[in-house]
Amino acid sequence: MRRTTEIQPEGFRDLRKHLLDARGIRCPFFEEVVVAFCRAYPVKKMVPSDRLQTNCICTREGFDDCPLFREVMARLESARGAAEEIKEPGASGSGSPAG
């Protein structure tokens, strides 16, 4: 009895031979696609540009309604405020002693 991995239909064998013989030609299954993703989202999920929906909140002017966008902006504002407090030495209310 032959193992199933050894059994190849004639058409598949011909295709395999043709693909292996085609030197200098890239894989016919390789496809280049322009994708988009949200840099703020913790997982980079690539969305092909032809699959983006016109009603997607990320691709229209109302993107500031996105909860993730708001969260990231709030973190940036908080970090900016903390950095400004560190840079301003007189911000704590202690000034130079009067002479």
C-alpha positions as CSV (number, residue, x, y, z in Angstrom):
1,M,0.0,0.0,0.0
2,R,1.4,3.4,-1.0
3,R,1.3,6.3,1.4
4,T,-0.9,9.3,0.5
5,T,2.0,11.7,0.3
6,E,3.5,9.6,-2.5
7,I,0.3,9.7,-4.6
8,Q,0.1,12.8,-6.7
9,P,-2.4,13.4,-9.5
10,E,-0.8,13.8,-12.9
11,G,-1.9,17.4,-13.2
12,F,-0.4,18.3,-9.8
13,R,2.9,16.7,-10.7
14,D,3.0,18.6,-14.0
15,L,2.2,21.9,-12.2
16,R,4.9,21.2,-9.6
17,K,7.5,20.4,-12.3
18,H,6.6,23.5,-14.2
19,L,6.9,25.7,-11.1
20,L,10.2,24.2,-10.1
21,D,11.6,24.6,-13.6
22,A,10.6,28.2,-13.9
23,R,13.9,29.7,-12.5
24,G,14.1,33.4,-12.1
25,I,10.4,33.8,-11.9
26,R,9.0,34.5,-8.5
27,C,6.4,32.3,-6.8
28,P,3.0,32.5,-8.5
29,F,1.4,32.5,-5.1
30,F,3.3,35.6,-4.0
31,E,1.1,38.7,-4.1
32,E,1.9,42.3,-3.2
33,V,-0.9,44.3,-1.7
34,V,-1.1,47.8,-0.2
35,V,-2.3,47.5,3.4
36,A,-3.3,49.8,6.2
37,F,-3.1,49.4,10.0
38,C,-3.7,51.4,13.1
39,R,-0.4,52.3,14.8
40,A,-2.1,52.9,18.1
41,Y,-3.7,49.5,18.3
42,P,-1.6,47.0,20.2
43,V,-1.8,44.3,17.5
44,K,-0.8,45.2,14.0
45,K,-3.7,43.8,11.9
46,M,-3.0,44.5,8.2
47,V,-6.1,45.4,6.2
48,P,-5.8,45.4,2.4
49,S,-6.5,48.9,1.1
50,D,-9.1,47.5,-1.3
51,R,-11.0,46.1,1.7
52,L,-11.3,49.4,3.6
53,Q,-14.8,50.5,3.9
54,T,-15.9,54.0,3.1
55,N,-17.9,54.2,6.4
56,C,-14.9,53.1,8.4
57,I,-14.3,55.7,11.2
58,C,-10.5,55.7,10.6
59,T,-10.8,56.8,6.9
60,R,-13.1,59.8,7.3
61,E,-12.9,63.2,9.0
62,G,-14.7,62.0,12.1
63,F,-11.8,59.8,13.2
64,D,-11.6,61.7,16.5
65,D,-14.7,59.8,17.5
66,C,-12.6,56.6,17.7
67,P,-12.2,55.6,21.4
68,L,-8.7,54.3,20.8
69,F,-7.7,57.6,19.2
70,R,-9.1,59.5,22.2
71,E,-7.3,57.2,24.6
72,V,-4.0,57.7,22.9
73,M,-4.4,61.5,22.7
74,A,-5.3,61.6,26.4
75,R,-2.1,59.7,27.3
76,L,0.0,62.1,25.1
77,E,-1.6,65.1,26.8
78,S,-0.9,63.6,30.2
79,A,2.7,62.9,29.3
80,R,3.2,66.4,27.9
81,G,1.8,67.9,31.1
82,A,4.1,65.8,33.2
83,A,7.1,66.7,31.1
84,E,6.3,70.5,31.4
85,E,6.1,70.2,35.2
86,I,9.5,68.7,35.3
87,K,11.0,71.4,33.0
88,E,9.7,74.3,35.1
89,P,11.7,74.5,38.3
90,G,9.6,77.3,39.8
91,A,6.3,75.6,39.2
92,S,6.2,74.2,42.8
93,G,5.8,77.6,44.3
94,S,9.2,77.8,45.8
95,G,11.0,80.9,44.5
96,S,14.4,82.4,45.3
97,P,14.8,83.7,48.8
98,A,14.3,87.4,49.2
99,G,17.5,89.2,50.1
